[in-house]
Amino acid sequence: MSLEAAPAVASGPSGSAASLGTVRVVGTGLLGTSVALGLTAAGGRVLLADSSPTALALARDLGAGQPDPGGVPCDLVVVAAPPDVTAAVVRAELAAHPQATVTDVSSVKAGILQQVADGGGDLARYVGGHPMAGRERSGPVNARGDLFLGRPWVVCGTDASDPARVDVVRRLALALGATPVTLSAQAHDEAMAVVSHVPQVAASLVAARLRVVDDESVALAGGGLRDVTRIAASDPLLWAQILSANAGPVLAQLQALRQDLDGVIAGLAAIHAEDGPQTAAGARAAVAAVVAQGNQGRERIPGKHGGTPTRYAVLTVVVPDAPGSLGRLFADIGAASVNVEELALEHAPGRAVGLVEVSVLPSVRDTLEQALAARGWHVVT
Amino acid sequence: MSLEAAPAVASGPSGSAASLGTVRVVGTGLLGTSVALGLTAAGGRVLLADSSPTALALARDLGAGQPDPGGVPCDLVVVAAPPDVTAAVVRAELAAHPQATVTDVSSVKAGILQQVADGGGDLARYVGGHPMAGRERSGPVNARGDLFLGRPWVVCGTDASDPARVDVVRRLALALGATPVTLSAQAHDEAMAVVSHVPQVAASLVAARLRVVDDESVALAGGGLRDVTRIAASDPLLWAQILSANAGPVLAQLQALRQDLDGVIAGLAAIHAEDGPQTAAGARAAVAAVVAQGNQGRERIPGKHGGTPTRYAVLTVVVPDAPGSLGRLFADIGAASVNVEELALEHAPGRAVGLVEVSVLPSVRDTLEQALAARGWHVVT
């Protein structure tokens, strides 16, 4: 590791795209093209590269930047290649651009860092990143310059990192409207296992059960099932790559989850063997314990804006299923000067009404209920 | 079983509360008090009973009806007791009111039916029911006459049921604004295992993992984790009762889920042992297969109004976190004559903006995007 390569970024206001200098984006899929579009729109200087001439031309035609003619000194290289080739591309870019800061956007970080190090890559200049956006869509045609707006962008510096290079990657995130979050690669991957990868596996496993039941049973699906299985619609091949790349941390979490699951199964088996819920009190306690542990974990998820979790009061409002209904509802909520913290829309089976669950601060709950009732809304609570 | 007891309901329009005659509600918790409030509000004649004089007085004070003075002939008895005493109460009510149809509202049905039959209860007059509402709240103070509005209400007749009695329970559901759904007790319980009980266990297991990670990792939680764990906030003791009462079907589904989970774990263990995602292609395929099965299951969940699943186009709109923002947004959506099919609100960490995901029919997607852009909204897609 060495610090001799001074950060070669142009001066300018922190967070501005121009201050990043010449940015080379390698890989013009969804994330790479979105990075390029965002930087170009913000006045940045962007050069594009992709192993596919067609993909490269598409990104250029979308206005993402100009194809890199070669021989141009770059200040920052953003590698947006598929996860399984990212480390090799990072090493090649470090070698080809000896002045540049090199980052990547793949969703698992420790393995890539290890492979870059093993290959002799300059860890002073490689600073991994993970913008947490866009995974449910794919392809350059879905690329948007504002894809990262308001999303966390994890920046994984190491002890070997040049601090100025870490700052460059943080400024890349800021230039794209994202919120930089500093974590080690290992901490990032372990966090992703818990907050993203295990939930994905669980959602898929629950949804997979739905294949075996008949239509009238599935028709009873309520908001709970819809919530739990929403992300089960994700791309299998992409997820096989992500889970494989983070196999260690995901494995550890899934094994812990299986141990808890075995506790539930053992409890229910004991209850079932006793042939009635009146028996097996200890088994029932074990089942209750898992739900209670879920309560504790759920309470740890931060409230909006990353602040302390807040318990909201929930009002359920009946709305006709017609254009303008939600508009009138939220106009009336706004007229009451009440801010909506969370909301969810549920449709009633077989009826032309929807139920909107509006979460508000408990202190304004009664005010809102009265205001909505006065304006003729049916509030169920 | 005998059919000698003719249905003793007053004549009247189907679905009207008055046509149900005198309705005795046993158990004045959340569900019983809500049934009583709804029937009373709809012009029904309701008598209340509860083993707790305090709970009974509270329900009366809420306007749910009058305490049953005893000796009054009843046409319909609604048992809304805790699950573990429901069967005994049903049997007692069948004996005490030999002309009445008796139903209940507990969320697991086959065990209660079996216990009623074992105790010699008149299965011609007992027709179990399950209104699918209200489980996330509890207590009589949360009771509302419109709790069941637009919700499915499963009606579990048997071969032994008097068809006119089944119709009475269907009309009870209709009088309360619910949608009656006919299923056998066994089919109901097996459906609930898949669409409600297993998702609850999975959500709790995923949320339980959050107890072990630090605050900055949990702060990376996105919409996916929030969705998967939303129902993990449920009441442990109630869920221990529900899961215990449906131990057989839940056990079978959890064992199948564990088998799928073991496949994922084995695949990841093989990948981890090979020390890199480039190897173990078969293991990666096994991991991808589970996600693909989840895709298939997720696609079976019906779209709104119980119709065929529809793939919606999703627009993501950036909204300032201030009163009135959502009102302006939905007013503008309404002005474009576009109907919102689903919506979700996500807050960006550390920023005073929210992202609203608006799902619309694909055919109106472009129209809406242009209309919103023209009115100054930032549409991310």
Contacts between the chains, C-beta under 8 A, distances in Angstrom:
chain1	res1	chain2	res2	distance
A	83	B	277	7.4
A	84	B	277	5.7
A	84	B	278	6.6
A	111	B	276	7.3
A	111	B	277	7.2
A	132	B	220	6.6
A	132	B	222	6.1
A	142	B	381	7.2
A	144	B	380	6.1
A	144	B	381	5.7
A	146	B	318	7.8
A	146	B	378	6.9
A	146	B	380	5.2
A	147	B	380	6.8
A	149	B	318	6.3
A	149	B	348	7.6
A	149	B	353	7.9
A	149	B	355	8.0
A	149	B	378	7.7
A	149	B	380	6.3
A	150	B	318	7.0
A	150	B	348	2.9
A	150	B	349	7.8
A	150	B	351	5.0
A	150	B	353	5.5
A	150	B	355	6.2
A	151	B	348	6.7
A	152	B	219	7.8
A	152	B	220	5.6
A	152	B	349	5.5
A	154	B	220	7.1
A	179	B	348	7.2
A	179	B	349	5.7
A	179	B	350	5.0
A	179	B	351	6.4
A	181	B	216	7.3
A	181	B	219	7.5
A	181	B	220	6.8
A	181	B	349	8.0
A	183	B	216	6.7
A	183	B	217	7.7
A	187	B	214	8.0
A	187	B	216	7.9
A	187	B	217	6.8
A	190	B	213	7.2
A	190	B	217	7.0
A	191	B	213	6.1
A	191	B	216	7.7
A	191	B	217	3.3
A	191	B	218	7.9
A	191	B	220	5.6
A	192	B	220	7.5
A	194	B	209	5.1
A	194	B	210	6.3
A	194	B	212	7.5
A	194	B	213	4.9
A	194	B	217	6.6
A	194	B	218	8.0
A	195	B	210	7.6
A	195	B	213	7.5
A	195	B	217	6.6
A	195	B	218	6.7
A	195	B	220	5.4
A	195	B	221	4.9
A	195	B	222	7.2
A	195	B	225	5.0
A	196	B	220	7.9
A	196	B	222	7.0
A	196	B	224	6.5
A	196	B	225	6.8
A	198	B	206	6.1
A	198	B	209	6.0
A	199	B	206	5.3
A	199	B	224	5.7
A	199	B	225	5.1
A	199	B	228	4.3
A	199	B	229	7.3
A	200	B	224	7.0
A	200	B	291	7.4
A	201	B	261	7.5
A	201	B	264	5.8
A	201	B	290	7.1
A	202	B	202	4.8
A	202	B	203	7.9
A	202	B	205	6.8
A	202	B	206	4.8
A	202	B	228	6.3
A	203	B	202	7.9
A	203	B	224	7.7
A	203	B	228	5.5
A	203	B	294	6.4
A	204	B	290	5.4
A	204	B	291	4.9
A	204	B	293	6.9
A	204	B	294	3.0
A	204	B	295	7.9
A	205	B	202	6.8
A	205	B	257	5.1
A	205	B	260	5.3
A	205	B	261	5.9
A	205	B	264	7.8
A	205	B	290	6.7
A	205	B	294	7.0
A	206	B	198	6.0
A	206	B	199	5.2
A	206	B	202	4.8
A	206	B	257	7.2
A	206	B	294	7.7
A	206	B	297	7.7
A	207	B	293	7.6
A	207	B	294	4.0
A	207	B	295	7.5
A	207	B	296	7.9
A	207	B	297	3.6
A	207	B	298	4.3
A	208	B	257	7.7
A	208	B	260	5.9
A	208	B	290	6.6
A	208	B	293	3.9
A	208	B	294	5.1
A	208	B	296	7.4
A	208	B	297	4.9
A	209	B	194	5.1
A	209	B	198	5.9
A	209	B	253	5.7
A	209	B	256	6.7
A	209	B	257	6.2
A	209	B	297	6.4
A	210	B	194	6.3
A	210	B	195	7.5
A	210	B	297	3.5
A	210	B	298	7.2
A	210	B	300	4.9
A	210	B	301	6.8
A	211	B	293	6.6
A	211	B	296	5.5
A	211	B	297	4.9
A	211	B	300	6.9
A	212	B	194	7.5
A	212	B	256	7.9
A	213	B	190	7.2
A	213	B	191	6.2
A	213	B	194	4.9
A	213	B	195	7.5
A	215	B	300	7.9
A	216	B	181	7.2
A	216	B	183	6.7
A	216	B	187	7.9
A	216	B	191	7.7
A	217	B	183	7.7
A	217	B	187	6.8
A	217	B	190	7.1
A	217	B	191	3.3
A	217	B	194	6.6
A	217	B	195	6.6
A	218	B	191	7.9
A	218	B	195	6.7
A	218	B	300	5.1
A	218	B	301	6.2
A	218	B	302	6.5
A	219	B	152	7.7
A	219	B	181	7.5
A	219	B	302	5.5
A	219	B	306	5.5
A	220	B	132	6.6
A	220	B	152	5.6
A	220	B	154	7.1
A	220	B	181	6.8
A	220	B	191	5.6
A	220	B	192	7.5
A	220	B	195	5.4
A	220	B	196	7.9
A	221	B	195	4.9
A	221	B	301	5.0
A	221	B	302	6.8
A	222	B	132	6.1
A	222	B	195	7.2
A	222	B	196	7.0
A	224	B	196	6.5
A	224	B	199	5.7
A	224	B	200	7.0
A	224	B	203	7.7
A	224	B	230	7.3
A	224	B	231	4.4
A	225	B	195	5.0
A	225	B	196	6.8
A	225	B	199	5.0
A	225	B	301	6.8
A	226	B	301	6.4
A	227	B	227	4.5
A	227	B	228	7.1
A	227	B	230	4.8
A	227	B	231	6.7
A	228	B	199	4.3
A	228	B	202	6.3
A	228	B	203	5.5
A	228	B	227	7.0
A	228	B	228	5.5
A	228	B	230	7.8
A	228	B	231	6.8
A	229	B	199	7.3
A	229	B	294	7.3
A	229	B	297	7.1
A	229	B	298	5.1
A	229	B	301	6.9
A	230	B	224	7.3
A	230	B	227	4.7
A	230	B	228	7.8
A	230	B	298	7.9
A	231	B	224	4.4
A	231	B	227	6.7
A	231	B	228	6.8
A	232	B	291	7.7
A	232	B	294	3.8
A	232	B	295	6.7
A	232	B	297	6.7
A	232	B	298	4.2
A	233	B	294	7.9
A	233	B	295	6.1
A	233	B	298	5.0
A	233	B	299	7.7
A	234	B	291	6.5
A	234	B	294	7.9
A	234	B	295	7.7
A	235	B	291	7.7
A	236	B	288	4.3
A	236	B	289	7.4
A	236	B	291	4.0
A	236	B	292	4.2
A	236	B	295	6.6
A	237	B	288	5.8
A	239	B	287	7.4
A	239	B	288	6.9
A	239	B	291	4.6
A	240	B	284	4.7
A	240	B	285	7.3
A	240	B	287	4.7
A	240	B	288	3.7
A	240	B	291	6.9
A	241	B	277	6.8
A	241	B	284	7.6
A	243	B	264	7.7
A	243	B	268	6.4
A	243	B	287	5.3
A	244	B	268	7.3
A	244	B	271	4.9
A	244	B	277	4.1
A	244	B	280	7.7
A	244	B	283	7.7
A	244	B	284	5.2
A	244	B	287	6.5
A	245	B	277	4.9
A	247	B	268	4.5
A	247	B	269	7.8
A	247	B	271	4.4
A	247	B	272	4.0
A	247	B	277	7.4
A	248	B	272	5.3
A	250	B	268	5.9
A	251	B	265	6.6
A	251	B	268	4.5
A	251	B	269	5.9
A	251	B	272	5.6
A	253	B	209	5.7
A	254	B	261	6.8
A	254	B	264	6.5
A	254	B	265	5.3
A	254	B	268	7.0
A	255	B	265	6.5
A	256	B	209	6.7
A	256	B	212	7.9
A	257	B	205	5.1
A	257	B	206	7.3
A	257	B	208	7.7
A	257	B	209	6.2
A	257	B	261	7.7
A	258	B	258	6.9
A	258	B	261	5.9
A	258	B	262	7.5
A	258	B	265	6.6
A	260	B	205	5.3
A	260	B	208	5.9
A	261	B	201	7.5
A	261	B	205	5.9
A	261	B	254	6.8
A	261	B	257	7.7
A	261	B	258	5.9
A	261	B	261	7.1
A	262	B	258	7.5
A	264	B	201	5.8
A	264	B	205	7.8
A	264	B	243	7.7
A	264	B	254	6.5
A	265	B	251	6.6
A	265	B	254	5.3
A	265	B	255	6.5
A	265	B	258	6.6
A	268	B	243	6.4
A	268	B	244	7.3
A	268	B	247	4.6
A	268	B	250	5.9
A	268	B	251	4.5
A	268	B	254	7.0
A	269	B	247	7.8
A	269	B	251	5.9
A	271	B	244	4.9
A	271	B	247	4.4
A	272	B	247	4.0
A	272	B	248	5.3
A	272	B	251	5.5
A	276	B	111	7.3
A	277	B	83	7.4
A	277	B	84	5.7
A	277	B	111	7.2
A	277	B	241	6.8
A	277	B	244	4.1
A	277	B	245	4.9
A	277	B	247	7.4
A	278	B	84	6.6
A	280	B	244	7.7
A	283	B	244	7.7
A	284	B	240	4.7
A	284	B	241	7.7
A	284	B	244	5.2
A	285	B	240	7.3
A	287	B	239	7.4
A	287	B	240	4.7
A	287	B	243	5.3
A	287	B	244	6.6
A	288	B	236	4.3
A	288	B	237	5.8
A	288	B	239	7.0
A	288	B	240	3.7
A	289	B	236	7.4
A	290	B	201	7.1
A	290	B	204	5.3
A	290	B	205	6.7
A	290	B	208	6.6
A	291	B	200	7.5
A	291	B	204	4.9
A	291	B	232	7.7
A	291	B	234	6.5
A	291	B	235	7.7
A	291	B	236	4.0
A	291	B	239	4.6
A	291	B	240	7.0
A	292	B	236	4.2
A	293	B	204	6.9
A	293	B	207	7.6
A	293	B	208	3.9
A	293	B	211	6.6
A	294	B	203	6.4
A	294	B	204	3.0
A	294	B	205	7.0
A	294	B	206	7.7
A	294	B	207	4.0
A	294	B	208	5.1
A	294	B	229	7.3
A	294	B	232	3.8
A	294	B	233	7.9
A	294	B	234	7.9
A	295	B	204	7.9
A	295	B	207	7.6
A	295	B	232	6.7
A	295	B	233	6.1
A	295	B	234	7.7
A	295	B	236	6.6
A	296	B	207	7.9
A	296	B	208	7.4
A	296	B	211	5.5
A	297	B	206	7.7
A	297	B	207	3.6
A	297	B	208	4.9
A	297	B	209	6.4
A	297	B	210	3.5
A	297	B	211	4.9
A	297	B	229	7.1
A	297	B	232	6.7
A	298	B	207	4.4
A	298	B	210	7.2
A	298	B	229	5.1
A	298	B	230	7.9
A	298	B	232	4.2
A	298	B	233	5.0
A	299	B	233	7.7
A	300	B	210	4.9
A	300	B	211	6.9
A	300	B	215	7.9
A	300	B	218	5.2
A	301	B	210	6.8
A	301	B	218	6.2
A	301	B	221	5.0
A	301	B	225	6.8
A	301	B	226	6.4
A	301	B	229	6.9
A	302	B	215	8.0
A	302	B	218	6.5
A	302	B	219	5.5
A	302	B	221	6.8
A	302	B	349	7.6
A	304	B	321	7.5
A	304	B	347	3.6
A	304	B	354	7.5
A	305	B	321	7.6
A	305	B	347	5.9
A	305	B	348	7.6
A	305	B	349	6.6
A	305	B	350	6.0
A	305	B	351	6.8
A	305	B	352	7.0
A	306	B	219	5.3
A	306	B	349	4.1
A	306	B	350	4.8
A	318	B	146	7.7
A	318	B	149	6.4
A	318	B	150	7.2
A	321	B	304	7.6
A	321	B	305	7.6
A	321	B	339	7.0
A	322	B	339	6.6
A	323	B	333	7.7
A	323	B	334	5.3
A	323	B	336	7.9
A	323	B	337	4.9
A	323	B	338	6.0
A	323	B	339	4.8
A	324	B	331	7.8
A	324	B	334	3.2
A	324	B	335	7.7
A	324	B	337	7.9
A	325	B	334	7.4
A	326	B	330	4.2
A	326	B	333	7.0
A	326	B	334	6.9
A	326	B	340	5.5
A	326	B	343	7.6
A	327	B	327	7.2
A	327	B	330	3.9
A	327	B	331	3.9
A	327	B	332	7.4
A	327	B	333	6.2
A	327	B	334	3.4
A	327	B	335	7.4
A	328	B	330	8.0
A	328	B	331	7.6
A	328	B	334	7.3
A	329	B	330	7.1
A	330	B	326	4.2
A	330	B	327	3.8
A	330	B	328	8.0
A	330	B	329	7.1
A	330	B	330	4.5
A	330	B	331	7.3
A	331	B	324	7.9
A	331	B	327	3.9
A	331	B	328	7.7
A	331	B	330	7.4
A	331	B	331	5.4
A	332	B	327	7.4
A	333	B	323	7.7
A	333	B	326	7.0
A	333	B	327	6.1
A	334	B	323	5.3
A	334	B	324	3.2
A	334	B	325	7.4
A	334	B	326	7.0
A	334	B	327	3.4
A	334	B	328	7.3
A	335	B	324	7.7
A	335	B	327	7.4
A	336	B	323	7.9
A	337	B	323	4.9
A	337	B	324	7.8
A	338	B	323	6.1
A	339	B	321	7.0
A	339	B	322	6.7
A	339	B	323	4.8
A	340	B	326	5.5
A	340	B	345	7.0
A	342	B	345	5.7
A	343	B	326	7.6
A	343	B	343	6.8
A	343	B	344	7.7
A	343	B	345	4.8
A	344	B	343	7.7
A	344	B	344	6.7
A	344	B	345	8.0
A	345	B	340	7.0
A	345	B	342	5.7
A	345	B	343	4.8
A	345	B	344	7.9
A	347	B	304	3.6
A	347	B	305	5.9
A	348	B	149	7.5
A	348	B	150	2.8
A	348	B	151	6.7
A	348	B	179	7.3
A	348	B	305	7.6
A	349	B	150	7.6
A	349	B	151	8.0
A	349	B	152	5.5
A	349	B	179	5.8
A	349	B	302	7.6
A	349	B	305	6.6
A	349	B	306	4.1
A	350	B	179	5.0
A	350	B	305	6.0
A	350	B	306	4.8
A	351	B	150	4.8
A	351	B	179	6.6
A	351	B	305	6.9
A	352	B	305	7.0
A	353	B	149	7.8
A	353	B	150	5.6
A	354	B	304	7.6
A	355	B	150	6.4
A	378	B	146	6.9
A	378	B	149	7.8
A	380	B	144	6.0
A	380	B	146	5.3
A	380	B	147	6.8
A	380	B	149	6.5
A	381	B	142	7.2
A	381	B	144	5.9
